[in-house]
Amino acid sequence: MAKALLSVADKTGIVELARALLDHGYELVSTGQTARELRQAGFEVQSVADLIGFPEILGGRVKTLHPVVFAGLLARRELAEHTKELEEHHIEAIDVVAVNLYPFQETVRSSGVTLDDALENIDIGGVSLLRAAAKNYQSVVVLSDPGQYEMVIGALKEKGEVDLAVRRQLAQAAFSSTAVYDSCISQYLKDGAYTMEQEMTLAYEKVQDLRYGENPHQKAAFYRDILTRQGLGNMRQLAGSELSFNNLADADAALNLVVEFTQPAAVAIKHNNPCGVGIGANLAEAFQRAYQSDSVSIYGGIVAFNGEVDAAVSRLLSPIFLEVLLAPSYTEEALRLLMKKKKLRILQLPQLETRADDYEVRRLQGGILWQERDTEREDTSRWETVTQRKPTSEERSALELAWRVVKHVKSNAIVVANNYGTLGVGAGQMNRVTSTRLALEQAGDKAKGAVMASDAMFPFADSLLRASEAGIAAVVQPGGSIRDDEVIHQADEADMAMMFTGRRHFRH
């Protein structure tokens, strides 16, 4: 008689699967809680302890790790010597395995979880069963997820068996499941430390398919970090059209920038660059300043807030076409007004935060690039004034705001700003003087008395000349050019204050 071994933490659908297996002549073998569940459903079930002639021990830590089980799974049915050995040792082949693992990921995401809790929820026997069954998929059907049961039940009803191609597909899923499981354990035991290891595994789960990728002909999906579920992995979409790849890429850029501010702030993003940033006494004032920074580019963009969106903010947003709105919360009246814009994707992210020790990965042909995220808060007291004139307190405040923004702008990056937000942004140009020109042109007359930030050093004094002609009062930049003396001289000639940070913020 064919045997099926069922041992599942998640009991979803297990009764239906067991019924289908019994109807097709399988004998059921099970462990602990799964066996009790099946017996309560009226099924005859052999315990694993009876099968192997050895009880579960160590509080259930050891129950299936036995040669009778693993020989039954791993024996190649087409090899006469394997069949002979099974007969000699009175071992029966096992033809179906349904196993899902202890809920390690859910456990470690819980508040107050201890290391002991985590370790007790690391599955050993289940992982071993899945790997053994998947290795021998030509003879064994391996089920690692309740979502697979219906397909197998249907195949049994239609053909009385599961095709080899399907068994291979199920084996691949089982190995993928155990690989992700082990990756989560490894990540947890790092205790939050992200290091450049010799070998790297990453564990992500699909949240949803997306409308399309960067372009409509490209398929795309959103995956989140299984363990942390931080950032956009913790978002809820409250209304609006289906999300696209670009929507989420821009939403992430908006999140990374808006968390830079503790006072009420609004950030507008277009094509992964900030087109407007504003701060104020409240979010309505902050948004007005962000909007005024570039009222053209914000069209079709994404706006993020670092506080609760109320009706006053919603009324300001209503006339503007936006793709996505992101905030930690919304008042009921605000949502009622915003939902009149049927396509506006309204995202709620209860915890606006980015991990200081987080990392980012970029896929290349044949490999990946890994780096720490550029999220570390800088000690601005270490900045050095290199010009004859020091910045005023007001200029210093504006310089710090501009510096926060410039590290979120594609290089070469220039930001013109005042105390309340951005006035002009030059992004993604192949030379710094062009970025400077674009930022100053966007700022217009508002550049007079404003400040300017550069994400990297000025290789020549030409950008400083343009800034002085536009009336820029103070500049912040990393410094480190072989022509720093020329740049500083140009600033002194124009009575500009200039500070060196000693840190670059390239963003490619």
C-alpha positions in Angstrom: 0.0 0.0 0.0 1.3 3.5 -0.9 2.1 5.7 2.1 1.7 9.4 2.7 3.5 11.2 5.6 1.7 14.3 6.8 3.3 16.5 9.4 2.2 20.1 9.2 2.4 23.2 11.4 -0.3 24.9 9.3 -3.3 22.6 9.2 -5.0 24.5 6.4 -6.5 22.0 3.9 -4.8 19.0 5.5 -8.1 17.2 6.1 -9.1 17.6 2.4 -5.7 16.3 1.3 -5.9 13.3 3.6 -9.4 12.4 2.3 -8.2 12.5 -1.3 -5.2 10.4 -0.5 -7.3 7.8 1.4 -9.8 7.7 -1.5 -6.8 6.8 -3.8 -5.5 4.0 -1.6 -2.9 5.7 0.5 -2.1 4.8 4.1 -1.7 7.8 6.3 1.3 8.3 8.6 1.5 11.4 10.8 3.0 13.1 13.9 1.6 14.7 17.0 -1.0 17.5 16.4 -1.4 16.6 12.8 -2.3 13.0 13.7 -4.8 14.2 16.3 -6.4 16.5 13.7 -6.9 13.7 11.2 -8.2 11.3 13.8 -10.8 13.9 14.9 -11.9 14.0 11.2 -12.5 10.2 11.4 -9.4 9.0 9.5 -7.3 6.0 10.4 -3.7 7.3 10.9 -0.6 5.5 11.9 1.7 7.4 14.1 5.4 7.9 13.1 6.3 6.4 16.5 4.6 3.2 15.6 6.1 3.2 12.1 9.7 3.5 13.4 9.2 1.6 16.7 10.6 4.6 18.6 8.8 7.3 20.5 9.0 11.0 20.0 11.6 12.4 22.5 13.1 15.6 23.8 9.7 17.3 23.8 9.2 16.6 20.1 12.6 17.8 19.0 13.2 14.3 17.6 10.3 12.4 16.0 10.9 11.7 12.3 14.7 11.6 12.2 15.0 7.9 11.7 16.4 5.5 9.0 12.9 3.9 8.6 11.5 7.3 7.5 14.4 8.5 5.4 15.2 5.2 3.7 11.5 5.1 2.8 11.8 8.5 1.2 15.2 8.2 -0.4 15.0 4.7 -1.9 15.1 4.8 -5.7 12.3 2.6 -6.8 13.9 1.7 -10.1 17.1 0.3 -8.4 16.8 -3.4 -7.5 19.4 -3.0 -4.8 17.5 -0.2 -3.1 14.3 -2.3 -3.2 16.1 -5.3 -1.8 17.5 -3.3 1.1 14.1 -2.0 2.0 12.8 -5.6 2.1 15.7 -6.8 4.2 15.1 -4.1 6.8 11.3 -4.3 6.6 11.0 -0.7 5.5 8.1 0.6 3.4 8.5 3.3 0.8 6.9 6.6 1.4 5.3 8.1 -1.7 3.8 11.5 -0.6 5.1 14.0 2.0 3.2 17.0 3.1 5.2 19.2 5.5 5.2 22.8 6.4 7.6 24.2 8.9 7.5 25.6 12.4 6.6 29.3 12.1 10.1 30.7 12.7 9.5 33.9 10.7 6.2 34.7 12.5 7.8 34.0 15.9 10.7 36.3 15.5 8.5 39.1 14.2 6.4 39.0 17.4 7.0 41.5 20.1 8.9 40.3 23.1 10.3 37.2 21.5 13.3 35.7 23.2 16.2 33.8 21.8 14.9 30.6 23.3 11.5 31.2 21.6 13.3 31.6 18.3 15.5 28.5 18.7 12.6 26.3 19.6 10.8 27.4 16.4 13.7 26.3 14.2 12.4 23.2 12.4 14.9 20.4 11.9 12.9 17.3 11.0 10.5 19.1 8.7 13.3 20.6 6.7 15.0 17.2 6.4 11.8 15.5 5.3 11.3 18.1 2.6 14.8 17.9 1.3 14.8 14.1 1.2 11.4 13.9 -0.6 12.4 16.6 -3.0 15.7 14.9 -3.8 13.7 11.8 -4.8 10.9 13.6 -6.6 10.9 11.1 -9.4 9.3 8.7 -6.9 7.9 11.0 -4.2 5.4 13.8 -4.3 6.5 16.6 -1.9 4.1 19.3 -0.7 5.6 22.2 1.2 2.7 24.6 1.1 -1.1 24.2 1.6 -1.6 26.1 -1.6 -0.3 23.1 -3.5 -2.9 20.7 -2.2 -5.6 21.5 -4.6 -3.4 20.9 -7.6 -2.4 17.4 -6.3 -6.0 16.5 -5.3 -7.1 17.4 -8.8 -4.3 15.3 -10.4 -5.3 12.3 -8.3 -8.9 12.7 -9.2 -8.2 13.1 -12.9 -5.3 10.6 -13.4 -4.8 8.8 -10.2 -1.2 10.1 -10.0 0.9 13.2 -10.2 2.9 13.8 -13.4 6.7 13.8 -13.2 6.8 17.5 -14.5 4.5 18.5 -11.6 6.6 16.5 -9.1 9.7 18.3 -10.3 7.9 21.7 -9.9 6.9 20.7 -6.4 10.5 19.6 -5.6 11.8 23.0 -6.7 9.3 24.8 -4.5 10.4 22.6 -1.5 14.0 23.4 -2.0 13.2 27.1 -2.4 11.1 26.9 0.8 13.9 25.4 2.9 16.5 27.8 1.4 14.4 30.8 2.4 13.7 29.3 5.8 17.4 28.9 6.5 18.2 32.4 5.1 15.7 33.8 7.7 17.4 31.9 10.5 20.8 33.0 9.4 19.6 36.6 9.1 18.1 36.5 12.6 21.2 35.1 14.2 23.2 38.0 12.8 21.2 40.1 15.3 20.5 42.9 12.8 24.1 43.1 11.5 24.5 43.3 7.8 27.9 42.3 6.7 29.7 41.6 3.5 29.9 37.8 3.8 31.8 35.5 1.5 28.5 33.9 0.5 25.1 35.7 0.7 21.5 34.7 0.8 18.5 37.0 0.9 15.0 36.0 2.0 12.1 37.8 0.5 8.4 37.0 -0.1 6.1 38.2 -2.8 3.6 40.8 -1.7 1.9 41.4 -5.1 2.3 41.4 -8.8 2.6 44.9 -10.2 0.9 46.5 -13.2 4.2 46.4 -15.0 7.8 47.3 -14.6 9.5 50.5 -15.6 7.7 50.2 -19.0 4.4 48.4 -19.8 6.1 45.5 -21.7 8.1 44.5 -18.6 6.7 42.2 -15.9 7.2 43.2 -12.3 6.4 42.2 -8.7 7.0 43.6 -5.2 8.8 41.4 -2.6 9.4 42.3 1.0 11.9 41.3 3.6 10.3 38.3 5.3 11.8 39.0 8.7 11.6 42.8 9.2 8.7 43.9 7.0 10.0 47.4 7.5 9.6 50.4 5.1 7.3 49.7 2.2 7.1 46.1 3.3 4.7 47.3 6.1 2.5 49.5 3.9 -1.2 49.3 3.3 -2.9 50.6 0.1 -6.1 52.3 1.2 -7.4 53.3 -2.3 -6.5 53.9 -5.9 -5.3 52.1 -8.9 -2.9 49.1 -9.0 0.7 49.9 -8.1 3.4 49.9 -10.7 7.2 49.3 -10.4 7.8 53.1 -10.8 5.2 53.9 -8.2 7.0 51.9 -5.5 10.5 53.0 -6.5 9.4 56.6 -6.2 7.5 55.9 -3.0 10.7 54.4 -1.5 12.7 57.5 -2.5 10.0 59.7 -0.9 10.1 57.6 2.3 13.9 57.8 2.6 13.9 61.5 2.3 10.9 62.4 4.4 12.3 60.6 7.4 15.2 63.0 7.4 13.0 65.6 9.1 11.5 65.7 12.6 9.4 68.9 12.0 6.3 68.7 9.7 7.6 67.9 6.3 6.3 67.2 2.7 8.4 65.7 0.0 7.5 65.5 -3.7 9.3 63.0 -5.9 9.5 62.6 -9.6 11.5 60.0 -11.4 13.3 59.1 -8.2 14.4 62.6 -7.6 13.0 65.2 -5.2 11.3 68.0 -7.1 10.1 69.8 -4.0 10.8 69.6 -0.2 9.1 71.8 2.4 9.0 72.1 6.2 6.6 74.2 8.2 4.6 74.7 11.4 2.1 72.1 10.0 1.9 69.7 7.0 -0.3 72.1 5.0 2.4 74.8 5.2 5.1 72.3 4.5 3.3 71.1 1.3 2.7 74.6 0.0 6.4 75.2 0.2 7.2 71.9 -1.5 4.7 72.6 -4.2 6.0 76.2 -4.8 9.5 74.8 -5.2 8.5 73.2 -8.6 4.8 73.4 -9.4 5.4 71.9 -12.8 7.4 68.7 -12.1 5.1 67.7 -9.3 2.5 66.8 -11.9 2.2 63.0 -11.9 4.6 62.7 -9.0 4.5 61.2 -5.6 4.1 63.1 -2.3 5.0 61.8 1.2 4.3 63.4 4.6 5.8 62.5 8.0 2.6 63.2 9.9 -1.1 62.6 9.8 -2.8 64.1 6.7 -5.9 66.1 7.5 -8.6 67.8 5.5 -6.6 71.0 5.1 -3.8 69.1 3.4 -6.3 67.1 1.3 -7.8 70.3 -0.1 -4.4 71.5 -1.2 -3.8 68.2 -2.9 -7.1 67.9 -4.7 -6.4 70.1 -7.7 -3.1 68.4 -8.4 -2.7 65.2 -10.4 -0.6 62.8 -8.3 0.2 59.1 -8.7 0.8 58.2 -5.1 0.3 59.6 -1.6 2.3 58.3 1.3 1.7 59.1 5.0 1.6 57.4 8.4 -2.1 58.1 8.9 -5.1 60.1 7.5 -8.1 61.6 9.2 -11.5 60.2 8.1 -12.4 63.5 6.4 -9.1 63.6 4.6 -9.7 60.1 3.2 -13.2 61.0 2.2 -11.8 64.0 0.2 -8.9 62.1 -1.3 -10.9 59.1 -2.4 -12.7 61.4 -4.8 -9.6 61.1 -6.9 -10.3 57.5 -8.0 -6.9 56.7 -9.4 -4.8 58.2 -6.6 -2.9 55.4 -4.8 -3.2 56.2 -1.1 -0.6 54.4 0.9 -0.5 54.2 4.7 2.8 53.4 6.4 2.3 53.4 10.2 6.0 53.5 11.0 8.0 55.9 9.0 11.5 54.7 9.5 14.6 53.4 7.7 17.1 51.2 9.5 20.5 52.8 10.1 22.1 49.4 9.4 20.1 48.6 6.3 21.6 47.7 3.0 20.7 47.9 -0.7 21.3 45.5 -3.5 21.6 46.2 -7.3 21.4 43.3 -9.7 24.1 43.2 -12.4 24.6 40.9 -15.3 25.9 37.8 -13.5 26.1 39.3 -10.0 24.9 41.9 -7.6 26.3 45.0 -5.9 25.8 45.3 -2.2 26.3 48.3 0.0 25.1 49.9 3.2 22.4 52.4 2.8 23.4 56.1 3.1 21.2 56.7 6.1 23.7 57.5 8.8 22.9 60.9 10.5 25.9 63.2 10.3 27.3 65.3 13.1 27.1 68.7 11.4 29.1 70.2 14.3 32.2 68.8 12.6 31.6 70.8 9.4 34.5 73.2 8.7 34.1 76.8 7.5 36.8 77.3 4.9 36.0 80.9 3.8 36.7 84.2 5.4 33.0 84.7 6.2 31.2 82.2 8.4 27.5 81.4 7.7 24.9 83.1 9.8 22.7 81.0 12.0 19.9 81.3 9.4 22.2 80.3 6.6 23.6 77.4 8.7 20.1 76.1 9.2 19.4 76.3 5.5 22.6 74.6 4.6 21.7 71.6 6.9 18.3 71.3 5.1 19.9 71.5 1.7 22.5 68.9 2.7 19.8 66.5 3.9 18.1 66.8 0.6 21.1 66.6 -1.8 22.0 63.1 -0.7 18.7 61.9 -2.1 19.2 63.6 -5.5 20.8 61.7 -8.4 24.4 62.7 -9.1 25.7 65.1 -10.1 23.4 66.8 -7.6 22.9 70.4 -6.7 20.2 71.8 -4.3 19.3 75.4 -3.8 17.3 76.0 -0.6 16.3 78.3 2.2 15.2 77.6 5.8 11.9 76.3 4.7 12.6 74.0 1.8 14.1 73.6 -1.7 14.0 76.3 -4.3 15.8 74.5 -7.2 17.2 71.0 -7.9 19.8 70.0 -10.5 19.9 66.2 -10.8 21.5 63.5 -12.8 23.7 65.6 -15.1 27.0 64.4 -16.5 28.8 67.5 -15.2 28.3 69.6 -12.1 28.2 73.0 -13.7 25.1 71.9 -15.7 23.4 70.7 -12.5 24.3 74.1 -10.9 22.8 76.0 -13.9 19.6 74.0 -13.8 19.1 74.4 -10.0 19.8 78.1 -10.2 17.5 78.6 -13.2 14.7 76.8 -11.3 15.2 79.0 -8.2 15.3 82.2 -10.3 15.2 85.4 -8.2 14.7 83.3 -5.0 18.4 82.2 -5.3 19.4 85.6 -4.0 20.3 85.1 -0.3 19.6 81.4 -0.5 22.1 78.6 0.0 23.4 75.8 -2.2 24.5 72.2 -1.5 26.6 69.9 -3.7 26.7 66.2 -3.2 30.4 66.0 -4.2 33.3 68.4 -4.5 33.5 71.1 -7.1 36.2 70.2 -9.5 36.4 73.7 -10.8 35.4 77.2 -9.7 32.9 77.6 -12.6 29.9 76.5 -10.5 30.8 78.9 -7.7 31.0 81.7 -10.3 27.5 80.9 -11.4 26.3 80.7 -7.8 27.8 84.1 -6.9 26.2 85.7 -10.0 22.8 84.3 -8.9 23.3 85.7 -5.4 23.8 82.5 -3.4 24.9 83.4 0.1 26.4 80.2 1.4 27.5 76.8 0.1 28.0 73.4 1.6 30.1 70.7 -0.1 32.4 67.8 0.8 35.6 69.4 -0.3 38.6 67.4 -1.4 39.2 68.8 -4.9 42.8 69.5 -6.1 41.3 72.9 -6.9 39.7 73.6 -3.5 41.9 76.7 -3.2 40.4 78.1 -6.4 36.9 77.3 -5.3 37.4 78.9 -1.9 38.9 82.0 -3.5 35.9 82.4 -5.8 33.6 82.1 -2.7 35.6 84.7 -0.9 35.5 87.0 -3.9 31.8 86.9 -3.8 31.6 87.2 0.1 30.0 83.7 0.2 30.3 81.5 3.2 31.4 77.9 2.5 31.5 74.8 4.6 33.2 71.5 4.0 31.5 68.3 5.3 34.3 65.8 4.5 31.6 63.4 3.3 30.3 62.7 -0.2 26.8 61.7 -1.1 26.9 60.2 -4.7 23.7 58.6 -5.7 23.8 56.8 -9.1 
